[in-house]
Amino acid sequence: MPNRGTLSEFQSYLANRLAASSERGVASLLGVLSGSEYWLLDLSDSGEVVALPELTGVPLTQPWFLGLANIRGNLYSVIDFSVFQGQEATPHNASARLLLIGTNHGSNAALLVNRIVGLRNIDDLSPAPQQDYGTPPDWAQQAYTDREGRYWKQLKVEALLADERFMDIGIPS
């Protein structure tokens, strides 16, 4: 890794490391904690992770829609992923992060999560049956357990962005 340099050099270095991992057959997933649940996202879908900036609220929207965030001149719709799933609100503290998920799919969407857990190798996880009651949504069909016994759901970002409920932020009149 370069000792000193520009952000572009670091990004180039990181991209090369990820490409090398892919060539070796190592499939990495980004792990996040949202509410009390662990989630996995494909690195290609996970986008950028940023500290929670100031948010601008939008009236007459669902409680899980927190508003808009200006990230380097681009507006992102911010969703509290925990509240969206029917859990408690994510605390706005030092470990909370915004995960910019929609950029690769033509949407400026961001999920507020409790914290980033780190990279996980799919080879270190075992397929697990869903623990939810009822049928999980299209964007959460796969589940895994790790060696420590933690239960992980895999988030399919493209399916989440296409979900009718996710896209309908307005409160019905």
C-alpha positions as CSV (number, residue, x, y, z in Angstrom):
1,M,0.0,0.0,0.0
2,P,1.3,3.5,-0.8
3,N,2.5,5.3,2.3
4,R,1.5,8.7,1.1
5,G,-0.4,9.8,-1.8
6,T,-3.7,11.0,-3.2
7,L,-7.1,9.6,-2.8
8,S,-7.1,8.4,-6.4
9,E,-3.9,6.4,-5.8
10,F,-5.5,4.8,-2.7
11,Q,-8.7,4.0,-4.7
12,S,-6.6,2.5,-7.5
13,Y,-4.7,0.4,-5.0
14,L,-7.9,-0.8,-3.4
15,A,-9.5,-1.6,-6.8
16,N,-6.4,-3.7,-7.7
17,R,-6.6,-5.6,-4.4
18,L,-10.3,-6.3,-4.9
19,A,-9.6,-7.4,-8.5
20,A,-6.8,-9.7,-7.3
21,S,-9.2,-11.2,-4.7
22,S,-11.8,-11.9,-7.4
23,E,-9.3,-13.6,-9.6
24,R,-8.4,-15.9,-6.8
25,G,-12.1,-16.8,-6.4
26,V,-12.5,-15.0,-3.1
27,A,-16.0,-13.5,-3.1
28,S,-16.1,-10.7,-0.6
29,L,-19.3,-9.2,0.9
30,L,-19.7,-6.1,3.0
31,G,-21.2,-6.8,6.4
32,V,-23.4,-4.2,8.2
33,L,-25.4,-4.1,11.3
34,S,-28.9,-2.6,11.0
35,G,-31.0,-2.7,14.1
36,S,-30.4,-6.1,15.6
37,E,-29.8,-7.8,12.2
38,Y,-26.6,-8.5,10.3
39,W,-26.7,-8.0,6.6
40,L,-24.4,-8.8,3.7
41,L,-24.1,-6.8,0.5
42,D,-22.1,-7.7,-2.7
43,L,-19.2,-5.3,-2.9
44,S,-20.2,-4.2,-6.4
45,D,-23.6,-3.1,-4.9
46,S,-22.4,-1.7,-1.6
47,G,-21.2,1.7,-2.9
48,E,-19.5,4.2,-0.7
49,V,-19.7,4.4,3.1
50,V,-19.9,7.9,4.7
51,A,-20.3,9.3,8.1
52,L,-23.8,10.5,8.8
53,P,-24.1,14.1,7.5
54,E,-26.7,16.7,8.3
55,L,-30.1,15.7,6.8
56,T,-32.8,17.8,5.4
57,G,-36.2,16.5,6.3
58,V,-39.1,16.1,3.8
59,P,-42.6,16.5,5.1
60,L,-45.4,14.0,4.6
61,T,-43.1,11.0,4.1
62,Q,-42.9,7.6,5.8
63,P,-41.2,7.5,9.2
64,W,-38.3,5.4,7.7
65,F,-37.6,8.1,5.1
66,L,-35.2,10.4,7.0
67,G,-34.8,13.0,4.2
68,L,-32.1,14.2,1.9
69,A,-28.3,14.3,2.4
70,N,-25.9,16.4,0.3
71,I,-22.9,14.2,-0.4
72,R,-20.3,16.1,-2.4
73,G,-22.9,18.1,-4.2
74,N,-25.2,15.2,-5.0
75,L,-28.5,14.6,-3.2
76,Y,-29.2,11.2,-1.7
77,S,-32.5,9.9,-0.3
78,V,-31.8,8.5,3.2
79,I,-33.7,5.5,4.5
80,D,-33.3,4.3,8.1
81,F,-33.0,0.6,7.1
82,S,-33.9,-0.6,10.6
83,V,-37.2,1.4,10.7
84,F,-38.0,0.3,7.1
85,Q,-37.9,-3.3,8.4
86,G,-40.2,-2.5,11.4
87,Q,-37.4,-2.2,14.1
88,E,-36.3,0.6,16.3
89,A,-34.7,3.8,14.8
90,T,-31.0,3.8,14.2
91,P,-29.2,6.0,16.7
92,H,-27.5,9.0,15.2
93,N,-24.1,8.4,16.8
94,A,-20.5,8.1,15.9
95,S,-20.7,4.6,14.6
96,A,-23.8,5.2,12.4
97,R,-23.0,5.2,8.7
98,L,-24.7,5.9,5.4
99,L,-24.2,3.3,2.8
100,L,-24.7,4.8,-0.7
101,I,-26.3,1.9,-2.4
102,G,-28.1,3.2,-5.5
103,T,-25.4,4.8,-7.5
104,N,-24.5,1.7,-9.6
105,H,-28.2,1.3,-10.4
106,G,-29.0,4.9,-11.4
107,S,-30.6,5.9,-8.0
108,N,-29.2,8.2,-5.3
109,A,-30.3,6.1,-2.3
110,A,-28.6,5.7,1.0
111,L,-29.2,3.3,3.9
112,L,-28.6,4.4,7.4
113,V,-27.1,1.5,9.4
114,N,-25.9,1.1,12.9
115,R,-22.3,0.3,11.9
116,I,-20.1,-1.3,9.3
117,V,-19.0,-4.7,10.4
118,G,-16.4,-5.3,7.7
119,L,-15.7,-7.7,4.8
120,R,-16.9,-11.2,4.9
121,N,-15.7,-14.1,2.6
122,I,-18.7,-16.1,1.3
123,D,-16.5,-19.3,1.7
124,D,-16.5,-18.7,5.4
125,L,-20.3,-18.7,5.6
126,S,-22.8,-21.6,5.6
127,P,-26.2,-21.4,3.9
128,A,-29.0,-21.1,6.5
129,P,-32.8,-21.2,6.4
130,Q,-34.7,-18.0,6.8
131,Q,-35.6,-17.3,10.4
132,D,-38.4,-14.9,9.6
133,Y,-42.0,-15.8,9.8
134,G,-43.7,-15.8,6.5
135,T,-42.1,-15.2,3.1
136,P,-39.1,-12.9,3.0
137,P,-39.1,-10.0,0.5
138,D,-37.4,-10.5,-2.9
139,W,-34.4,-8.5,-1.7
140,A,-33.7,-10.7,1.3
141,Q,-34.1,-14.3,0.0
142,Q,-30.7,-15.7,1.1
143,A,-29.3,-16.2,4.6
144,Y,-26.1,-17.5,6.1
145,T,-24.5,-18.3,9.4
146,D,-20.8,-17.6,10.2
147,R,-18.4,-19.6,12.4
148,E,-19.5,-17.6,15.5
149,G,-23.1,-18.6,14.9
150,R,-24.3,-15.1,13.8
151,Y,-27.2,-15.1,11.4
152,W,-26.7,-13.0,8.2
153,K,-29.2,-12.0,5.6
154,Q,-28.0,-11.1,2.1
155,L,-29.4,-7.8,0.8
156,K,-30.0,-7.8,-3.0
157,V,-29.7,-4.0,-3.7
158,E,-31.2,-4.0,-7.1
159,A,-34.3,-5.9,-5.9
160,L,-34.6,-3.5,-2.9
161,L,-34.4,-0.5,-5.2
162,A,-37.2,-2.0,-7.3
163,D,-39.4,-2.8,-4.3
164,E,-42.7,-0.9,-4.5
165,R,-42.8,-0.3,-0.8
166,F,-39.2,1.1,-0.8
167,M,-40.0,3.5,-3.6
168,D,-43.3,4.8,-2.1
169,I,-42.0,7.3,0.5
170,G,-45.2,9.3,0.7
171,I,-47.8,9.0,3.4
172,P,-51.2,8.0,1.9
173,S,-53.7,10.8,2.2
